[in-house]
Amino acid sequence: MKDNSSKIFNKLAEVMSETAGLANGVKKEVEIIAKSQVERILNDFEVVQRDEFDVMKEMLVNSSDTINKLEKKIKSLENQIKKLKPTK
């Protein structure tokens, strides 16, 4: 009797282990499908991806710095021109 109950528990443990493995596999498949659907929807709405956003942000910051430097240079040159012009 103990031998039979031991076999039953072993078989039950084996079935539960297989079921857990199968459930884990199904979970991963659902996650993959959900992720691909979300990506498809975001692409349909033309949402910018994070890495693209970060590149554009860095370009904007660099452009802003360049513009500020050029504005200072223009003001400096304008001041030099004013000094060279004779006043009436």
Distance bins in CASP14 RR format, pairs under 12 A and 6 or more apart:
PFRMAT RR
TARGET T0000
AUTHOR 0000-0000-0000
RMODE 2
METHOD distances of the structure
MODEL  1
1 7 0 0 0 0 0 1 0 0 0 0 0
1 8 0 0 0 0 0 1 0 0 0 0 0
2 8 0 0 0 0 0 1 0 0 0 0 0
2 9 0 0 0 0 0 1 0 0 0 0 0
3 9 0 0 0 0 0 1 0 0 0 0 0
3 10 0 0 0 0 0 1 0 0 0 0 0
4 10 0 0 0 0 0 1 0 0 0 0 0
4 11 0 0 0 0 0 1 0 0 0 0 0
5 11 0 0 0 0 0 1 0 0 0 0 0
5 12 0 0 0 0 0 1 0 0 0 0 0
6 12 0 0 0 0 0 1 0 0 0 0 0
6 13 0 0 0 0 0 1 0 0 0 0 0
7 13 0 0 0 0 0 1 0 0 0 0 0
7 14 0 0 0 0 0 1 0 0 0 0 0
8 14 0 0 0 0 0 1 0 0 0 0 0
8 15 0 0 0 0 0 1 0 0 0 0 0
9 15 0 0 0 0 0 1 0 0 0 0 0
9 16 0 0 0 0 0 1 0 0 0 0 0
10 16 0 0 0 0 0 1 0 0 0 0 0
10 17 0 0 0 0 0 1 0 0 0 0 0
11 17 0 0 0 0 0 1 0 0 0 0 0
11 18 0 0 0 0 0 1 0 0 0 0 0
12 18 0 0 0 0 0 1 0 0 0 0 0
12 19 0 0 0 0 0 1 0 0 0 0 0
13 19 0 0 0 0 0 1 0 0 0 0 0
13 20 0 0 0 0 0 1 0 0 0 0 0
14 20 0 0 0 0 0 1 0 0 0 0 0
14 21 0 0 0 0 0 1 0 0 0 0 0
15 21 0 0 0 0 0 1 0 0 0 0 0
15 22 0 0 0 0 0 1 0 0 0 0 0
16 22 0 0 0 0 0 1 0 0 0 0 0
16 23 0 0 0 0 0 1 0 0 0 0 0
17 23 0 0 0 0 0 1 0 0 0 0 0
17 24 0 0 0 0 0 1 0 0 0 0 0
18 24 0 0 0 0 0 1 0 0 0 0 0
18 25 0 0 0 0 0 1 0 0 0 0 0
19 25 0 0 0 0 0 1 0 0 0 0 0
19 26 0 0 0 0 0 1 0 0 0 0 0
20 26 0 0 0 0 0 1 0 0 0 0 0
20 27 0 0 0 0 0 1 0 0 0 0 0
21 27 0 0 0 0 1 0 0 0 0 0 0
21 28 0 0 0 0 0 1 0 0 0 0 0
22 28 0 0 0 0 0 1 0 0 0 0 0
22 29 0 0 0 0 0 1 0 0 0 0 0
23 29 0 0 0 0 0 1 0 0 0 0 0
23 30 0 0 0 0 0 1 0 0 0 0 0
24 30 0 0 0 0 0 1 0 0 0 0 0
24 31 0 0 0 0 0 1 0 0 0 0 0
25 31 0 0 0 0 1 0 0 0 0 0 0
25 32 0 0 0 0 1 0 0 0 0 0 0
26 32 0 0 0 0 0 1 0 0 0 0 0
26 33 0 0 0 0 0 1 0 0 0 0 0
27 33 0 0 0 0 0 1 0 0 0 0 0
27 34 0 0 0 0 0 1 0 0 0 0 0
28 34 0 0 0 0 0 1 0 0 0 0 0
28 35 0 0 0 0 0 1 0 0 0 0 0
29 35 0 0 0 0 0 1 0 0 0 0 0
29 36 0 0 0 0 0 1 0 0 0 0 0
30 36 0 0 0 0 0 1 0 0 0 0 0
30 37 0 0 0 0 0 1 0 0 0 0 0
31 37 0 0 0 0 0 1 0 0 0 0 0
31 38 0 0 0 0 0 1 0 0 0 0 0
32 38 0 0 0 0 0 1 0 0 0 0 0
32 39 0 0 0 0 0 1 0 0 0 0 0
33 39 0 0 0 0 0 1 0 0 0 0 0
33 40 0 0 0 0 0 1 0 0 0 0 0
34 40 0 0 0 0 0 1 0 0 0 0 0
34 41 0 0 0 0 0 1 0 0 0 0 0
35 41 0 0 0 0 0 1 0 0 0 0 0
35 42 0 0 0 0 0 1 0 0 0 0 0
36 42 0 0 0 0 0 1 0 0 0 0 0
36 43 0 0 0 0 0 1 0 0 0 0 0
37 43 0 0 0 0 0 1 0 0 0 0 0
37 44 0 0 0 0 0 1 0 0 0 0 0
38 44 0 0 0 0 0 1 0 0 0 0 0
38 45 0 0 0 0 0 1 0 0 0 0 0
38 47 0 0 0 0 0 1 0 0 0 0 0
39 45 0 0 0 0 0 1 0 0 0 0 0
39 47 0 0 0 0 1 0 0 0 0 0 0
39 49 0 0 0 0 1 0 0 0 0 0 0
40 47 0 0 0 0 0 1 0 0 0 0 0
41 47 0 0 0 0 1 0 0 0 0 0 0
42 48 0 0 0 0 1 0 0 0 0 0 0
42 49 0 0 0 0 1 0 0 0 0 0 0
42 50 0 0 0 0 0 1 0 0 0 0 0
42 52 0 0 0 0 0 1 0 0 0 0 0
43 49 0 0 0 0 1 0 0 0 0 0 0
46 52 0 0 0 0 0 1 0 0 0 0 0
47 53 0 0 0 0 1 0 0 0 0 0 0
48 54 0 0 0 0 1 0 0 0 0 0 0
48 55 0 0 0 0 1 0 0 0 0 0 0
48 56 1 0 0 1 0 0 0 0 0 0 0
48 57 0 0 0 0 0 1 0 0 0 0 0
49 55 0 0 0 0 1 0 0 0 0 0 0
49 56 0 0 0 0 0 1 0 0 0 0 0
50 56 0 0 0 0 0 1 0 0 0 0 0
50 57 0 0 0 0 0 1 0 0 0 0 0
51 57 0 0 0 0 0 1 0 0 0 0 0
51 58 0 0 0 0 0 1 0 0 0 0 0
52 58 0 0 0 0 0 1 0 0 0 0 0
52 59 0 0 0 0 0 1 0 0 0 0 0
53 59 0 0 0 0 0 1 0 0 0 0 0
53 60 0 0 0 0 0 1 0 0 0 0 0
54 60 0 0 0 0 0 1 0 0 0 0 0
54 61 0 0 0 0 0 1 0 0 0 0 0
55 61 0 0 0 0 0 1 0 0 0 0 0
55 62 0 0 0 0 0 1 0 0 0 0 0
56 62 0 0 0 0 0 1 0 0 0 0 0
56 63 0 0 0 0 0 1 0 0 0 0 0
57 63 0 0 0 0 0 1 0 0 0 0 0
57 64 0 0 0 0 0 1 0 0 0 0 0
58 64 0 0 0 0 0 1 0 0 0 0 0
58 65 0 0 0 0 0 1 0 0 0 0 0
59 65 0 0 0 0 0 1 0 0 0 0 0
59 66 0 0 0 0 0 1 0 0 0 0 0
60 66 0 0 0 0 0 1 0 0 0 0 0
60 67 0 0 0 0 0 1 0 0 0 0 0
61 67 0 0 0 0 0 1 0 0 0 0 0
61 68 0 0 0 0 0 1 0 0 0 0 0
62 68 0 0 0 0 0 1 0 0 0 0 0
62 69 0 0 0 0 0 1 0 0 0 0 0
63 69 0 0 0 0 0 1 0 0 0 0 0
63 70 0 0 0 0 0 1 0 0 0 0 0
64 70 0 0 0 0 0 1 0 0 0 0 0
64 71 0 0 0 0 0 1 0 0 0 0 0
65 71 0 0 0 0 0 1 0 0 0 0 0
65 72 0 0 0 0 0 1 0 0 0 0 0
66 72 0 0 0 0 0 1 0 0 0 0 0
66 73 0 0 0 0 0 1 0 0 0 0 0
67 73 0 0 0 0 0 1 0 0 0 0 0
67 74 0 0 0 0 0 1 0 0 0 0 0
68 74 0 0 0 0 0 1 0 0 0 0 0
68 75 0 0 0 0 0 1 0 0 0 0 0
69 75 0 0 0 0 0 1 0 0 0 0 0
69 76 0 0 0 0 0 1 0 0 0 0 0
70 76 0 0 0 0 0 1 0 0 0 0 0
70 77 0 0 0 0 0 1 0 0 0 0 0
71 77 0 0 0 0 0 1 0 0 0 0 0
71 78 0 0 0 0 0 1 0 0 0 0 0
72 78 0 0 0 0 0 1 0 0 0 0 0
72 79 0 0 0 0 0 1 0 0 0 0 0
73 79 0 0 0 0 0 1 0 0 0 0 0
73 80 0 0 0 0 0 1 0 0 0 0 0
74 80 0 0 0 0 0 1 0 0 0 0 0
74 81 0 0 0 0 0 1 0 0 0 0 0
75 81 0 0 0 0 0 1 0 0 0 0 0
75 82 0 0 0 0 0 1 0 0 0 0 0
76 82 0 0 0 0 0 1 0 0 0 0 0
76 83 0 0 0 0 0 1 0 0 0 0 0
77 83 0 0 0 0 0 1 0 0 0 0 0
77 84 0 0 0 0 0 1 0 0 0 0 0
78 84 0 0 0 0 0 1 0 0 0 0 0
78 85 0 0 0 0 0 1 0 0 0 0 0
79 85 0 0 0 0 0 1 0 0 0 0 0
END
